[in-house]
Each structure stands twice: as structure tokens, then as C-alpha cells.
């Protein structure tokens, strides 16, 4: 972490400890130059460190650790509690999009392997729910009305071949998609609109037709 980043982190930690949001908002705007309107709220004990923040009628709950380059939250969007985000170029939440509780979002931005594509984009009314893992070596985008990330769900945008060559690829999810708990979505996957992915499924190839998809079969062995 560069000296400037360490300084901003220290300021953000000190601001997060203050009891009244009016004071915190004033310091966010004056010391860190965040663009936070009067309708937005950031709860205490959340550390937000970014080069650029734009919040319009948005809310961030308590006990989050958000270290990224850019945060853009539209009206009605929410980041609730106990989420951790780091190494991200852009985190963007459209109107009424939610990141709920205890999710980890990690990327390579700011490190020696940064790609410039470390972007998580949640469309209108989309949700990343509970205890999900999102790998942002490449970008992940949700369209409108997507619900994903139940306990144990993982989105992977990178991997390695047998020769240890690094492989990466974006994940694109269209509109009106439900991804159940414990799913794993792999690099270079796109999912079309009106799809349900059953719990525990591994999505290793694009889904191009609407419907219900599962990747496991219950088989009697004895």
C-alpha cells in the first residue's frame, strides 16, 4: 500500500469511529472528497477507502471493510453488514441493488497482477445475498432482478491450466436470474435472462436458453 493510500486508510478509520453521521459526512466530503448526498448514510464502524465515491440516496451499514478505487451507489442501493471488499477497481450498484451480509469481494487492482477489469456491476434490484465469494481478476456483472450468492456461492474469473498459465474471463448474468446457494460460476460464463440455477450447481459453460438448470444428479449407489 502506497503512503497516500495508508494516509487515506488512517483518515477513513478515524472518521468511521465518530458517533454522528453529519460529522462523518462532512469529513468524508472535505478530507476524502467523497460525493455523498444528504439522503445517503454510512453507519459507524464501516471503513470506506476509495479514490472516488458517489452516493445518491444510498446506505452502507455497520462493520464493512471496503478498500477499492471507485464506489458508485444509486438511489435505494444498500450495502448491509460485515462485507469485505478489496482490490477492486469499480463497485457499482444501480437503483435498489443490494449487497447483504458477510460477502467477500476480492480482486487484483492495485497489485502486480492487476488487469484493469476488476469491476462488480449490480443492475437494478439485483442482490448479492449472504456469505458469497466474488473473485474479480476480471469483471462480474448482473443485469436487473438477479438474486445470487446464497451461503457458499462462488464466482471465479480466473484459473490456471496444467502448465500454470493464468486464465481469466468475465462473468455476465442477464436479467431475472436466480442462482441458488452453494453454486460455483466459472470464468467466461454468460447466463441469459429468465434462468434458475439450482443449489450446488457448477456452471462451467454459457447458458443460452431460459429454464431451470442443475449440474448434479441424485443416484442410488446401494
VOGU-3710 file (C-alpha; in Angstrom, 3 decimals, decimal comma):
1> xxxxxxxxxx> 0,000/0,000/0,000  1,421/3,398/-1,017  1,962/6,153/1,537  -1,004/8,135/0,189  -3,255/5,082/0,468  -2,089/4,431/4,010  -2,889/8,025/4,889  -6,386/7,779/3,428  -6,921/4,498/5,262  -5,960/6,098/8,564
11> xxxxxxxxxx> -8,308/9,042/7,945  -11,150/6,680/6,968  -10,668/4,624/10,148  -10,738/7,733/12,328  -13,845/9,090/10,586  -15,602/5,719/10,967  -15,248/5,948/14,758  -17,142/9,238/15,060  -20,667/8,989/16,517  -22,764/11,320/14,315
21> xxxxxxxxxx> -23,212/10,876/10,577  -23,500/14,619/9,963  -19,930/14,966/11,221  -18,744/11,875/9,367  -20,336/13,085/6,120  -18,674/16,488/6,467  -15,276/14,846/6,943  -15,844/12,339/4,140  -16,620/15,242/1,823  -13,871/17,617/2,949
31> xxxxxxxxxx> -10,970/15,313/3,824  -11,547/12,415/1,431  -13,518/14,300/-1,277  -16,333/11,729/-1,384  -19,504/12,825/-3,187  -22,188/11,799/-0,678  -25,578/13,489/-0,858  -27,758/14,399/2,125  -30,060/11,385/1,644  -27,230/8,848/1,879
41> xxxxxxxxxx> -25,956/7,245/5,068  -22,797/5,402/6,115  -23,098/3,714/9,506  -20,319/3,972/12,103  -17,570/1,354/12,253  -17,531/0,926/8,478  -14,177/1,734/6,874  -14,531/3,093/3,334  -11,317/3,879/1,457  -11,567/4,866/-2,214
51> xxxxxxxxxx> -10,213/7,356/-4,692  -13,747/8,244/-5,810  -17,100/7,716/-4,074  -20,504/8,727/-5,413  -23,622/8,001/-3,319  -27,125/9,164/-4,206  -29,797/8,152/-1,708  -27,784/5,040/-0,804  -26,899/3,399/2,502  -23,983/1,414/3,912
61> xxxxxxxxxx> -24,430/-0,489/7,187  -22,037/-1,262/10,027  -18,813/-3,282/10,181  -17,912/-3,268/6,491  -14,331/-3,010/5,222  -14,357/-1,508/1,718  -10,996/-0,725/0,106  -11,328/-0,005/-3,612  -10,722/2,563/-6,326  -14,277/3,672/-7,159
71> xxxxxxxxxx> -17,674/3,184/-5,495  -20,862/4,257/-7,268  -24,205/3,716/-5,490  -27,525/4,833/-6,971  -30,771/5,682/-5,195  -32,120/2,946/-2,960  -28,995/0,782/-3,153  -27,661/-0,820/0,021  -24,539/-2,476/1,386  -25,553/-4,001/4,693
81> xxxxxxxxxx> -23,206/-5,563/7,277  -19,929/-7,452/7,621  -18,925/-7,277/3,972  -15,303/-7,092/2,885  -14,120/-5,731/-0,458  -10,545/-5,134/-1,571  -8,508/-4,976/-4,769  -11,463/-3,671/-6,783  -11,362/-1,019/-9,487  -15,102/-0,284/-9,519
91> xxxxxxxxxx> -18,041/-1,420/-7,399  -21,266/-0,175/-8,956  -24,789/-0,637/-7,557  -27,744/0,519/-9,649  -31,107/1,585/-8,224  -32,326/-0,637/-5,350  -29,433/-3,100/-5,744  -28,302/-4,798/-2,536  -25,193/-6,419/-1,132  -26,459/-8,078/2,021
101> xxxxxxxxxx> -24,275/-9,631/4,735  -20,872/-11,296/5,146  -19,799/-11,364/1,498  -16,169/-11,240/0,347  -15,290/-9,469/-2,908  -11,611/-9,540/-3,833  -9,583/-8,577/-6,878  -6,122/-7,751/-8,160  -6,478/-3,972/-8,523  -3,507/-2,151/-7,037
111> xxxxxxxxxx> -1,277/-5,226/-7,101  1,315/-6,575/-9,534  -1,293/-8,720/-11,330  -3,923/-6,011/-11,792  -5,874/-6,257/-15,050  -7,971/-3,078/-15,098  -11,131/-5,189/-15,334  -11,772/-5,641/-11,606  -15,387/-4,449/-11,757  -18,523/-5,700/-9,987
121> xxxxxxxxxx> -21,670/-4,222/-11,510  -25,089/-4,959/-9,972  -28,106/-3,935/-12,053  -31,415/-2,542/-10,758  -32,945/-4,568/-7,896  -30,219/-7,207/-8,070  -28,848/-8,778/-4,896  -25,675/-10,450/-3,732  -27,056/-12,082/-0,641  -25,185/-13,967/2,095
131> xxxxxxxxxx> -21,626/-15,296/2,520  -20,734/-15,331/-1,166  -17,232/-15,115/-2,647  -16,609/-12,982/-5,741  -13,212/-13,165/-7,475  -12,526/-10,031/-9,514  -9,481/-10,809/-11,609  -11,948/-9,968/-14,385  -15,377/-8,343/-14,265  -18,674/-9,712/-12,952
141> xxxxxxxxxx> -21,937/-8,081/-13,994  -25,572/-8,724/-13,068  -28,478/-7,342/-15,063  -31,801/-6,393/-13,475  -33,613/-8,547/-10,890  -30,805/-11,047/-10,290  -30,598/-12,816/-6,921  -27,335/-14,658/-6,281  -24,865/-15,580/-3,621  -26,534/-17,760/-1,020
151> xxxxxxxxxx> -24,200/-19,381/1,509  -21,151/-20,817/-0,229  -21,802/-19,433/-3,711  -18,617/-18,542/-5,620  -17,919/-16,522/-8,760  -14,464/-17,217/-10,238  -12,991/-15,090/-13,025  -9,558/-16,696/-13,120  -7,840/-20,069/-13,005  -4,780/-21,908/-14,328
161> xxxxxxxxxx> -4,123/-24,550/-16,954  -1,916/-27,608/-16,400  1,150/-25,558/-17,412  0,373/-22,951/-14,743  -0,628/-20,366/-17,326  -3,081/-17,899/-15,880  -6,546/-17,915/-17,455  -9,180/-15,269/-16,818  -12,573/-14,334/-18,197  -15,589/-12,217/-17,319
171> xxxxxxxxxx> -18,907/-13,469/-15,925  -22,097/-11,961/-17,371  -25,544/-12,586/-15,885  -28,549/-11,123/-17,731  -31,954/-10,225/-16,217  -34,327/-12,140/-13,923  -31,895/-14,844/-12,837  -31,786/-16,782/-9,560  -28,567/-18,549/-8,534  -29,016/-20,850/-5,549
181> xxxxxxxxxx> -26,795/-21,420/-2,534  -23,556/-23,319/-2,921  -23,214/-22,709/-6,663  -19,916/-22,123/-8,459  -19,791/-19,971/-11,604  -16,555/-20,245/-13,591  -14,680/-17,841/-15,944  -16,075/-16,915/-19,369  -19,628/-17,848/-18,392  -22,668/-15,896/-19,519
191> xxxxxxxxxx> -26,207/-16,636/-18,322  -29,211/-15,476/-20,330  -32,397/-13,999/-18,867  -35,088/-15,992/-17,030  -32,850/-18,717/-15,645  -32,843/-20,540/-12,302  -29,640/-22,313/-11,284  -30,311/-24,937/-8,620  -28,374/-25,063/-5,372  -24,970/-26,717/-5,517
201> xxxxxxxxxx> -24,579/-26,436/-9,284  -21,320/-25,799/-11,137  -21,838/-23,502/-14,128  -18,851/-24,120/-16,410  -20,333/-23,116/-19,769  -22,686/-20,391/-21,042  -26,439/-20,807/-20,528  -28,221/-19,537/-23,640  -31,824/-20,683/-23,112  -34,246/-19,844/-20,261
211> xxxxxxxxxx> -35,104/-22,584/-17,796  -34,085/-24,458/-14,641  -30,537/-25,821/-14,579  -28,858/-28,232/-12,155  -25,485/-29,900/-12,575  -25,836/-32,838/-10,194  -27,924/-35,970/-10,375  -29,119/-37,912/-7,339  -28,072/-41,509/-7,983  -28,697/-44,556/-5,768
221> xx> -25,464/-46,495/-5,209  -26,702/-49,230/-2,942
//
